[in-house]
Amino acid sequence: MTELLLTALWRQAALFSLAVLLLAALRPLLRRLGAGALYAGWLLLPAVLLTPALPRPATEPLRVVLAAAGTTVQTAAPVLPMPTASKAALWLALWLVGAAAVLLVQARRQRRLSRLGTRLPAGSSPALVGLLRPRVALPSDFEQRFTPPQRALILAHENVHRERLDNLWNLLACGLTALHWWNPLAWWAAQRFRADQELACDAAVLAAHPSSRTDYAQALLAAHDLHHLGAPLASRWGTSHPLVERIAMLKAARPMSRTGTSALGAVLLAAAGLAYATQAEAPATEARKVELKMDISYRSGHSGASQTLTSKPTVRIPLGGRATVMLSGAPDKPSPEQLAITISAQDLGDDRIELRTEVSKGDPLTVVSRPRLITRNGVKALIEQGRDDPVASEHLSLAITPTLLAATSP
């Protein structure tokens, strides 16, 4: 379970990095379509992360395209290196502890802002605070710092945040940043996402108030030194976005045309399709097996009349599977003297193998012991048990040499 979860996280990390790099490459094109396109372009990120949930066709799309072009491909797209199985739990714990730490810091910042209510300290940025019922919080010097036309534009800006449910998107961005806390691309993406969010709101407000560019620019200048308090679920007026760039974008602020919207949809669909097509499933491999060479000796009875049963079987089983060897009996022909030994093996990594055995006797079979030991690949391990009794003594000697076999493709 641990390895499966870690594998899923690594796959999401690879897709996350791919989506962010695609968005970085597409930024010049999206910028030409306007600030709204820059913000809407971030829809590519969750779209790419959800592509593993889509059904896979019988023939992978990338293979079809390459075959049509006269090129062959033998392997799936490269993936990030995986930690060894023995360290999977450690890596998973480190990953989740880091994510929890980031979420804790963000939660404390959000709580600090929420406790201030709708009246913020002087020098704070106006902000839309909250998730389900967001409210506009204003600093105590709001009326002194901004003129009436500027205040109206700022409130219109925050109302656009409300209508677009931007704080819900901020929650998703916060969660993804926390989950990928170790990835520098996640922090770059979070910063650019918030900046593009503000640019898109600027463009929407100016599209509704085209004659207010001067008042809007002056309001931005008046807010250049405001503190934003860093809460994740707050869409604010003042940001860390470079002021010169934000004011420069005001000159090009315009609503997206139908052509631009269609172009944006085509670009995002093509990028998501590319990410989907490159996720060819790795060829299925047969479960790795282990070969167990056993030397079994079982002596029972008393000094005057004892018998010894021996067997030297060799079995091959999948790791985690079970094999049973029976002496003096068979599943279809039980006997009171029968002895059954069930054995399983697990790869612990670092060339170590754990052997678990279960010894059963009688008719019906009753478990009498469950010896367990750890040995190394190719190294003989010995299990001995018994009792010395003048009436009924017994002794079991079980030597096992496990050898890991290489996985093979079907």
C-alpha positions as CSV (number, residue, x, y, z in Angstrom):
1,M,0.0,0.0,0.0
2,T,2.8,2.4,0.9
3,E,4.6,1.8,-2.4
4,L,1.4,2.2,-4.4
5,L,0.7,5.5,-2.8
6,L,4.2,6.7,-3.3
7,T,4.1,5.6,-6.9
8,A,0.9,7.6,-7.4
9,L,2.5,10.7,-5.8
10,W,5.5,10.5,-8.0
11,R,3.3,10.1,-11.1
12,Q,1.4,13.2,-10.1
13,A,4.6,15.1,-9.4
14,A,5.8,14.3,-13.0
15,L,2.5,15.4,-14.5
16,F,2.5,18.6,-12.3
17,S,6.0,19.5,-13.5
18,L,5.0,18.7,-17.1
19,A,1.9,21.0,-16.9
20,V,3.8,23.9,-15.4
21,L,6.5,23.7,-18.0
22,L,3.8,23.6,-20.7
23,L,2.2,26.7,-19.2
24,A,5.6,28.5,-19.1
25,A,6.1,27.7,-22.7
26,L,2.6,28.9,-23.7
27,R,2.8,32.2,-21.7
28,P,3.9,34.3,-24.7
29,L,1.0,33.1,-26.7
30,L,-1.5,33.4,-23.9
31,R,-0.3,36.9,-23.2
32,R,-1.2,37.9,-26.7
33,L,-4.7,36.7,-26.1
34,G,-5.0,38.9,-23.0
35,A,-4.8,38.8,-19.2
36,G,-8.0,36.7,-19.1
37,A,-6.3,34.0,-21.2
38,L,-3.3,34.0,-18.9
39,Y,-5.5,33.3,-15.9
40,A,-7.7,30.7,-17.7
41,G,-4.6,29.0,-18.9
42,W,-4.1,27.6,-15.4
43,L,-7.0,25.3,-16.0
44,L,-4.5,23.2,-17.9
45,L,-2.9,22.2,-14.6
46,P,-5.8,20.3,-13.0
47,A,-6.7,19.0,-16.5
48,V,-3.3,17.4,-16.9
49,L,-3.4,16.0,-13.3
50,L,-6.7,14.3,-14.0
51,T,-5.5,12.6,-17.2
52,P,-4.5,9.3,-15.4
53,A,-8.2,8.9,-14.5
54,L,-9.2,8.9,-18.2
55,P,-9.6,5.4,-19.9
56,R,-6.7,4.2,-22.0
57,P,-7.4,3.0,-25.5
58,A,-6.3,-0.4,-26.7
59,T,-3.5,1.2,-28.7
60,E,-1.7,4.1,-27.2
61,P,-2.2,7.4,-29.1
62,L,1.4,8.3,-29.3
63,R,2.3,4.9,-30.8
64,V,-0.4,5.4,-33.5
65,V,1.0,8.8,-34.5
66,L,4.6,7.5,-34.5
67,A,3.7,4.5,-36.5
68,A,1.9,6.7,-39.1
69,A,5.1,8.8,-39.3
70,G,7.2,5.7,-39.9
71,T,8.8,5.8,-36.4
72,T,8.5,3.1,-33.7
73,V,8.5,3.5,-30.0
74,Q,9.3,0.8,-27.5
75,T,8.8,2.3,-24.1
76,A,6.5,4.6,-22.2
77,A,7.4,8.2,-21.4
78,P,10.2,8.6,-18.8
79,V,9.2,8.9,-15.2
80,L,10.9,10.2,-12.1
81,P,13.2,7.7,-10.3
82,M,11.5,5.7,-7.6
83,P,13.1,5.1,-4.2
84,T,13.9,1.5,-3.3
85,A,11.1,-0.5,-1.7
86,S,12.8,-0.6,1.7
87,K,12.8,3.2,1.9
88,A,9.3,3.8,0.5
89,A,7.8,4.3,3.9
90,L,10.5,6.8,4.9
91,W,10.1,8.8,1.7
92,L,6.3,8.8,2.0
93,A,6.4,10.0,5.6
94,L,8.8,12.8,4.6
95,W,6.6,13.8,1.7
96,L,3.4,13.9,3.9
97,V,5.1,15.6,6.8
98,G,6.4,18.4,4.5
99,A,2.9,18.8,3.0
100,A,1.3,18.9,6.5
101,A,3.8,21.6,7.6
102,V,3.0,23.8,4.7
103,L,-0.7,23.4,5.3
104,L,-0.3,24.3,8.9
105,V,1.6,27.5,8.1
106,Q,-1.1,28.5,5.6
107,A,-3.9,27.6,8.1
108,R,-2.3,29.9,10.7
109,R,-2.1,32.7,8.3
110,Q,-5.7,32.3,7.3
111,R,-6.8,32.2,10.9
112,R,-4.9,35.3,11.7
113,L,-6.6,37.2,8.9
114,S,-10.0,35.8,9.7
115,R,-9.8,36.9,13.3
116,L,-9.4,40.5,12.1
117,G,-12.9,40.5,10.7
118,T,-13.8,43.1,8.0
119,R,-11.7,45.9,9.4
120,L,-8.0,45.4,8.8
121,P,-5.1,47.4,10.2
122,A,-3.9,50.5,8.5
123,G,-1.5,49.7,5.6
124,S,-3.2,46.4,4.8
125,S,-4.5,45.5,1.4
126,P,-8.2,45.4,0.7
127,A,-9.1,41.7,0.2
128,L,-12.0,39.3,-0.4
129,V,-11.7,36.9,2.6
130,G,-13.3,33.5,3.1
131,L,-14.5,30.6,1.1
132,L,-18.2,29.8,1.3
133,R,-19.4,33.3,2.2
134,P,-16.5,35.6,1.2
135,R,-16.6,39.1,2.6
136,V,-14.7,42.3,1.6
137,A,-12.2,43.3,4.3
138,L,-11.0,46.9,4.2
139,P,-8.1,48.6,6.1
140,S,-8.9,51.3,8.6
141,D,-7.2,53.9,6.3
142,F,-9.1,52.9,3.2
143,E,-11.0,56.2,2.9
144,Q,-7.8,58.3,3.5
145,R,-5.6,56.4,1.1
146,F,-8.0,56.2,-1.9
147,T,-10.3,58.7,-3.5
148,P,-14.0,57.9,-4.0
149,P,-13.5,56.8,-7.7
150,Q,-10.6,54.7,-6.7
151,R,-12.5,53.0,-3.9
152,A,-15.3,52.2,-6.3
153,L,-12.9,50.5,-8.6
154,I,-11.2,48.5,-5.8
155,L,-14.6,47.3,-4.6
156,A,-15.5,46.3,-8.2
157,H,-12.2,44.5,-8.4
158,E,-13.0,42.5,-5.3
159,N,-16.5,41.8,-6.6
160,V,-15.0,40.2,-9.7
161,H,-13.0,37.9,-7.4
162,R,-16.3,37.0,-5.7
163,E,-18.1,36.3,-9.0
164,R,-15.3,34.1,-10.3
165,L,-15.0,32.1,-7.0
166,D,-11.3,32.9,-7.0
167,N,-10.9,31.9,-3.4
168,L,-12.0,28.4,-4.3
169,W,-9.3,28.3,-6.9
170,N,-6.9,29.7,-4.3
171,L,-7.8,26.7,-2.1
172,L,-6.9,24.3,-4.9
173,A,-3.6,26.2,-5.6
174,C,-2.8,26.0,-1.9
175,G,-3.4,22.3,-1.7
176,L,-1.3,21.6,-4.8
177,T,1.5,23.8,-3.5
178,A,1.5,21.9,-0.2
179,L,1.4,18.5,-1.9
180,H,4.4,19.4,-4.1
181,W,6.2,21.5,-1.4
182,W,9.6,20.2,-2.5
183,N,9.2,21.1,-6.1
184,P,10.5,24.6,-7.0
185,L,8.1,24.7,-10.0
186,A,5.2,24.5,-7.5
187,W,6.2,27.7,-5.7
188,W,6.8,29.5,-9.0
189,A,3.4,28.4,-10.3
190,A,1.7,29.6,-7.1
191,Q,3.2,33.0,-7.4
192,R,2.4,33.4,-11.1
193,F,-1.1,32.0,-10.6
194,R,-1.9,34.7,-8.0
195,A,-0.4,37.4,-10.2
196,D,-2.3,36.3,-13.3
197,Q,-5.5,36.2,-11.1
198,E,-5.1,39.9,-10.3
199,L,-4.3,40.8,-13.9
200,A,-7.4,39.1,-15.1
201,C,-9.5,41.0,-12.5
202,D,-7.9,44.3,-13.6
203,A,-8.8,43.5,-17.2
204,A,-12.4,42.6,-16.2
205,V,-12.9,45.8,-14.2
206,L,-11.5,48.0,-17.0
207,A,-13.6,46.2,-19.6
208,A,-16.6,47.3,-17.6
209,H,-15.2,50.8,-16.9
210,P,-13.0,51.7,-19.9
211,S,-12.8,55.4,-19.0
212,S,-11.3,54.7,-15.6
213,R,-7.8,53.7,-16.6
214,T,-6.2,56.7,-15.0
215,D,-8.0,56.3,-11.7
216,Y,-7.2,52.6,-11.7
217,A,-3.5,53.2,-12.3
218,Q,-3.4,55.8,-9.5
219,A,-5.2,53.3,-7.2
220,L,-2.4,50.8,-8.0
221,L,0.3,53.4,-7.2
222,A,-1.4,54.3,-4.0
223,A,-1.4,50.6,-2.9
224,H,2.2,49.8,-3.8
225,D,3.3,49.6,-0.1
226,L,0.3,47.7,1.3
227,H,0.7,44.5,3.2
228,H,-1.3,41.5,2.0
229,L,-0.9,39.4,5.2
230,G,-0.3,36.2,3.2
231,A,-3.5,34.3,3.8
232,P,-4.2,31.6,1.1
233,L,-8.0,32.1,0.9
234,A,-7.9,35.9,0.3
235,S,-8.1,37.6,-3.1
236,R,-6.4,40.9,-2.5
237,W,-5.9,44.3,-4.2
238,G,-2.2,44.7,-3.5
239,T,0.1,41.8,-4.6
240,S,3.7,41.0,-5.0
241,H,3.3,41.3,-8.8
242,P,5.7,43.9,-10.2
243,L,3.9,47.2,-10.2
244,V,5.3,48.4,-13.5
245,E,4.2,45.2,-15.3
246,R,0.7,45.4,-13.8
247,I,0.3,49.0,-14.9
248,A,1.7,48.1,-18.3
249,M,-1.0,45.4,-18.7
250,L,-3.7,48.0,-18.1
251,K,-2.9,49.5,-21.5
252,A,-3.7,46.1,-23.2
253,A,-6.7,45.3,-20.9
254,R,-9.6,44.1,-23.1
255,P,-12.3,41.4,-23.0
256,M,-11.5,38.2,-24.8
257,S,-13.1,37.9,-28.2
258,R,-14.9,34.8,-29.4
259,T,-11.9,34.1,-31.6
260,G,-9.6,34.4,-28.7
261,T,-11.7,32.2,-26.5
262,S,-11.8,29.5,-29.3
263,A,-8.0,29.8,-29.7
264,L,-7.5,29.5,-25.9
265,G,-9.7,26.4,-25.8
266,A,-7.8,24.8,-28.7
267,V,-4.4,25.5,-27.1
268,L,-5.4,24.1,-23.8
269,L,-7.1,21.0,-25.3
270,A,-4.0,20.3,-27.5
271,A,-1.6,20.7,-24.5
272,A,-3.8,18.4,-22.3
273,G,-4.1,15.9,-25.2
274,L,-0.3,15.9,-25.5
275,A,0.1,15.2,-21.8
276,Y,-2.5,12.4,-22.1
277,A,-0.8,10.9,-25.2
278,T,2.6,10.7,-23.7
279,Q,1.3,8.6,-20.7
280,A,1.6,5.3,-22.4
281,E,1.3,2.6,-19.9
282,A,4.6,0.8,-19.2
283,P,4.6,-2.7,-20.5
284,A,3.2,-5.1,-18.0
285,T,5.8,-7.3,-16.3
286,E,5.4,-10.6,-14.6
287,A,5.4,-10.5,-10.8
288,R,9.0,-11.0,-9.6
289,K,9.6,-14.5,-8.3
290,V,11.8,-16.1,-5.7
291,E,13.3,-19.6,-6.0
292,L,13.3,-21.6,-2.7
293,K,15.7,-24.6,-2.4
294,M,14.7,-26.6,0.7
295,D,16.3,-29.4,2.6
296,I,13.7,-30.9,5.0
297,S,14.3,-33.5,7.7
298,Y,11.7,-34.6,10.2
299,R,12.4,-37.2,12.8
300,S,9.6,-38.5,15.2
301,G,9.0,-41.4,17.6
302,H,11.2,-42.6,20.5
303,S,14.6,-44.1,20.8
304,G,13.4,-47.6,20.1
305,A,11.2,-46.9,17.1
306,S,11.7,-43.6,15.3
307,Q,11.2,-42.6,11.7
308,T,12.8,-39.9,9.6
309,L,11.2,-38.2,6.6
310,T,13.3,-36.2,4.2
311,S,12.6,-34.1,1.1
312,K,14.6,-31.7,-1.0
313,P,12.1,-29.8,-3.0
314,T,12.7,-26.6,-5.1
315,V,9.8,-24.2,-5.7
316,R,9.4,-20.9,-7.5
317,I,6.7,-18.6,-6.2
318,P,5.9,-14.8,-6.6
319,L,7.1,-12.6,-3.9
320,G,4.4,-12.5,-1.3
321,G,3.0,-15.8,-2.6
322,R,2.8,-19.1,-0.6
323,A,4.0,-22.6,-1.3
324,T,3.2,-25.7,0.7
325,V,5.2,-28.9,1.1
326,M,3.7,-32.0,2.6
327,L,5.4,-35.0,4.2
328,S,3.7,-38.3,4.9
329,G,0.4,-37.2,3.4
330,A,-1.3,-35.3,0.6
331,P,-4.2,-32.8,0.4
332,D,-6.4,-35.6,-1.1
333,K,-5.0,-38.3,1.2
334,P,-4.6,-37.0,4.7
335,S,-3.0,-39.1,7.4
336,P,-2.6,-38.6,11.2
337,E,1.2,-38.4,10.8
338,Q,1.2,-35.8,8.0
339,L,3.3,-32.7,8.2
340,A,2.7,-29.6,6.1
341,I,5.2,-26.7,5.8
342,T,3.9,-23.4,4.2
343,I,6.4,-20.8,3.3
344,S,6.3,-17.2,1.8
345,A,9.1,-14.7,1.0
346,Q,9.2,-10.9,0.9
347,D,11.9,-8.7,-0.6
348,L,13.0,-6.2,2.1
349,G,15.5,-4.5,-0.1
350,D,19.2,-4.1,0.3
351,D,19.5,-7.8,-0.7
352,R,17.5,-9.0,2.4
353,I,14.7,-11.5,2.2
354,E,12.2,-12.3,4.9
355,L,11.0,-15.9,5.2
356,R,7.8,-16.7,7.0
357,T,6.9,-20.4,7.6
358,E,3.9,-22.2,9.1
359,V,4.3,-25.8,10.4
360,S,1.1,-27.9,10.7
361,K,0.6,-31.5,11.8
362,G,-2.1,-34.1,12.1
363,D,-5.5,-34.8,10.5
364,P,-7.0,-32.2,10.4
365,L,-3.9,-30.1,10.1
366,T,-3.2,-27.9,13.1
367,V,-0.7,-25.1,13.2
368,V,2.1,-25.9,15.8
369,S,4.6,-23.1,15.0
370,R,5.2,-20.0,12.8
371,P,9.0,-19.5,12.7
372,R,10.2,-16.3,10.9
373,L,13.7,-15.2,9.9
374,I,15.5,-12.8,7.7
375,T,18.4,-13.9,5.4
376,R,20.1,-12.6,2.3
377,N,19.7,-13.4,-1.3
378,G,21.4,-16.7,-2.1
379,V,22.3,-17.4,1.6
380,K,21.0,-20.5,3.3
381,A,18.8,-20.1,6.4
382,L,18.2,-22.8,8.9
383,I,15.2,-23.4,11.1
384,E,15.3,-26.2,13.7
385,Q,12.8,-27.0,16.3
386,G,11.6,-30.1,18.3
387,R,11.4,-31.7,21.7
388,D,13.3,-34.4,23.4
389,D,10.9,-36.7,25.2
390,P,11.6,-40.4,26.0
391,V,8.0,-41.3,25.0
392,A,7.6,-39.2,21.9
393,S,10.5,-37.0,20.6
394,E,10.5,-35.1,17.4
395,H,12.9,-32.8,15.5
396,L,12.4,-30.7,12.4
397,S,15.3,-29.3,10.4
398,L,14.4,-26.9,7.6
399,A,17.2,-25.4,5.5
400,I,16.0,-22.8,2.9
401,T,18.1,-21.0,0.3
402,P,16.2,-18.2,-1.4
403,T,17.2,-16.7,-4.7
404,L,15.5,-13.7,-6.3
405,L,14.7,-14.1,-9.9
406,A,14.7,-11.3,-12.4
407,A,11.3,-10.0,-13.5
408,T,10.5,-10.8,-17.1
409,S,8.2,-9.2,-19.6
410,P,5.2,-11.2,-20.9
